[in-house]
Amino acid sequence: MKIICLIENTSANEKLFFEDGLSFFAEYGGKNYLIDTGLTGAAVENAKRMRLPINELSAVILTHNHSAHVGGIDRIMQLNPKAEIYIRAGAKNKVFRKNGLFKSSVGLDSGFFKKYANNIIAFNSFSEVCEGFYLASCEDFEPKAQNPDRSYYISDDNSKKPIPFDFSDESFAVIFPKKRKADGLVLVGGCFHCGAENILETITRRYKGIPILAVIGGFHFSASNPKSLNCSAEFVTQSARALKLSGAEKVYANHCTGFKGFDVMDEILGDRILYFSGGEALEF
């Protein structure tokens, strides 16, 4: 199995684009998959510059319905009109993000579900992409372990007060790169809004005794300035400790983790954690 970071907030190569978004290209079982599509269509341009077969995708996985992860879907589907699109059914909720007196929509609207009705596989909590490649949702919700960013709400015309969103759109990939599942799994997420600790608890309970070879993705610690946090340093430390206790051999952080968040995690995880920039590849 090979996972390539198509695009994120930084780039390891000056010839590649970067943006406040995330997209991974995965080669698995002789087929190609995309996990998230980035904020714009720039991920496609990066794939072409890296000479990756971006027009030969079997499926696209959308970890959650936020623009930074779904914004490039039209560009991807232009090249792969028959590709399946996996997304949780909860993504159909109309969600907005509130910032003071202002609010803005955060992802795809109902038009997306109509446009790609023949491609979409909407699942509730678990789905199989192919043998050894699964999509799961968080089943453990310890409030103190959930990301403290509470700025997301459901748009409901029948309610006078905004309803906090429970991230019922969020999923993550669990991939077994070896022939024997007992040899280990790789966890790939988008932003870990449900909290890394909660998601790890779900994984270790569902796949008891199976080693975690790597955890990959953004951890949603970054404020608008990646050098500052949107949560307390204590929460970042708590999340990093959970990753360490899980026995994860490696943590590859990027995107919404932020530079400050990464530095705090590094204090706990040491050589277990690495930054995963656009253009870099991992093999398992």
N, C-alpha and C positions, 0 to 999 in steps of 0.2 A: 504494500500500500504506500502511496505517495500523496502527501498533501502540500499544495503550493499556495502561498498567500498571494492572491492576485492583486489585492489592493487593501490598504488600511491607511492609518493616519500618517505613516512614514513610509519611506521607500529605501531599500538597500541599494538601488541602482538609479542613478540620476536620469536615465533614459525612460524610467517608468513614472506614471502618474501616481499621486497619492491624494487622499481626500478623507473627510470625516465619515468613513463608511467601512464596510468589511465584506470581503468575498474570498472564499477558498475554492481552489480547484482540486478535486480528489480523483485519483486514479485507483480503482479498486476492482478486482476480479475481472480485469480485461475491459472494463467500461469506465466512462468518465462522468463525474457528477460535479455539480456546483452547490456549495453550501453558502447561501446568501449571495446577493448580487451587487452590493455596494450602493452608494448614494446615487450615482449616475451611470452612464454607460462606459465610464473610463476603464472599468475592469476588463471589458472586452478588448479595448485597445492594448491594455497591458498583456493580455493573453496572446494577442497577435504578435506583439513585440517579443514575447518569450517563446513564440512558435508552438503554442499549445493548441490542440484541436477544440477550440471553443465552440465550433459549430457541430460537434459530435457528442453532445450531451445526452445521456439516457434519462437524467432527472435533475431537477433543481429543488433544493431543500431551502425553505425560508424559515429560519429559526424563530422569528417573531415579526410582527407587522409594524416595524419602524422604518422610516425612510432610509436611514443609513444602511439598512440591510435588504431592502426590497426595491429601492429606487431605480435599479438598473434592469428590472425584470422585462420590460418591453424590448430593450435592446437585445437581451439574451434570447427571448422568444422569437425575435425576427430571424435569428440564425438557427433556432431549434424549435420549429413550430409544432413538432410532435412530442417534445419532451414532456414528461410528467412533472407536475409541480406539487410538492408535498408541503402542506401547511396545516396548522391546527385549526379546527373549526372555530375556536374562540377568536380567531383573527377577524371574523366578520363583525365583531363589535366595533362601533364607532368610538374611537378613543381620541382624546385631545390632551395636550400637555399645558398645564397652567403655569405661568410665570408672572407672579404679581397680579396685575389687572388684565394681563394679556393671556390669550390662549390660542393654540394652533393645533391643527390636525397632525397626527404623527405618522400616518402610513397610508396604505392603499384603501380606496373606498369600494363601494359595492360594484362599481364599474369593472374592477379587476376580476371579481368573481364571475361576472357575466361574460366578459371577454374571453376568459380562459376556462370556461365551464367544462370543456371537454378534456382539459389537461389536468385540472386540479384534483388531487386526492386529499380531501379534508378529513383529518383524523381527530379523534378526541384526546386520547392519552398515549397511545402506542401504535406504531406502524412498522412494517418491515419493508425496506426499500429493496433489498435482495438478501440472500443468505449471508449472514455475518454483518449486515449493515442495518441498524435499527434506529428508529426515532422514538424518543421517550419524553415524558413531561415530568415535572417535579411533583412528587407525591407526599413530600414531607414539608410542612409549613410551620416551623418554629419561628414565631414572629421576630424574635431577637436576631435570627440568622438571615432574615430577608433583607435585601438591600433597602436602606432607609430612604431612598428617593421616593417620595410620595406625591409627585407632581403630575401623575397620570390619572385621568378620569374618563369614565364612560359618558358619552353624549346620550342623554335620555330626556326626550321632550316631556315625558310624563312626570319627571322628578324636578322639584324646585331646587334641590341641592345637588351639586356634583357628586357622582358615585365613584369612589376610589376604584381603580382598575386592579384586578387580581392577577394580571399577567397570564390569563387563561389562553393566551396566544403563543406562549413561549414553549419551545421544545429544544432538544439537543440531540446530537447524533452519538450513538454508541457503536463503535466499529471494532471488529475483531480481525486484526491483520494477519494472524497466524491460522494455520489449518485447524489447530485445536483451540477452542475457546478458552480453555483453562490456562492457556499461555499468556493471556492478557487482553485488555481492551484499551481503546483510545476514546476519550470523551471530547467532543467538539461542540462548543456553545457559541452563542452570539454575544450576549451581554450579561448573562447570569443575573437577570433581574430578580429571580426568585431567591437568589443568594447561593453562593458557591457551597456553603455548608449544607444547606437543604438539599441541593442537587446531588452532592456527594453522598449524603445519607440515603437518598433514593437509590443511587447506583450501587452502593455497597450492600444494601438490603436485597435489591432485585438480583444482583449478580454476586452473591455472597462468595467470598473466597477467591474471586478472580482478580489478579493483579491489575492495577491501573498503570498502564505504560506511559500515558501522557494525558494532560488536560490542556486543551487549546482554546483560545478565544479571548474576548474582552470581559472585564469584570465590573464595569460600570462604577468605577471609583472617581472618574475624572469630572471636574467641574468644566465650565466653558473654557477655562484656561487649563490645559493639561498639566500645568505645573502646580495646580491646586486640587483639593479634594471636594467632592460633593457630599462627603460623609466624614465621620470622625476617623482619625488614624487608628483608634482602637478597633473600629469595625473592620478595617483593612487587615489589621493584625490578626483579628479573630478568624477572618476568612483564610488568611495564609496559614494559620495554625491548623485549620480544618484540612487544608490541602496536604499539609505535612503529615498529619495523623492518618490520612487516607492511604498513605503509602505511595502516592503518585510518584513515579520515578522522575518525571519531568513535567514542568509547567511552562507552556509557551504562551505568554501574555501579549496582548496588543490592543489596538483600537481604543475603546473607552476605559481601559485600565488607567491610562494617563501616566505621565512620567513620575509624578509624585506617588501615585498608587503603586507603581512598579518598584520604586525605591523602598517603600515601606514593606512590601512583600519580600523584597530581596533580603531585608534584614532577618527575616524568619526562614526563608527557603534557601538562601545561599546559592550554591551551584546547581540546585534543582530547577531554578527558574531562569528563563532566557526570554529576551524580547524577540518577537516573530514579525519581522518587517515585510512589506510588500516586495515580492520578487524572490523571497527565500523559500526553501523547500525542506520538507521532513520526510524521511523514509522509515518505515517500520517493517 
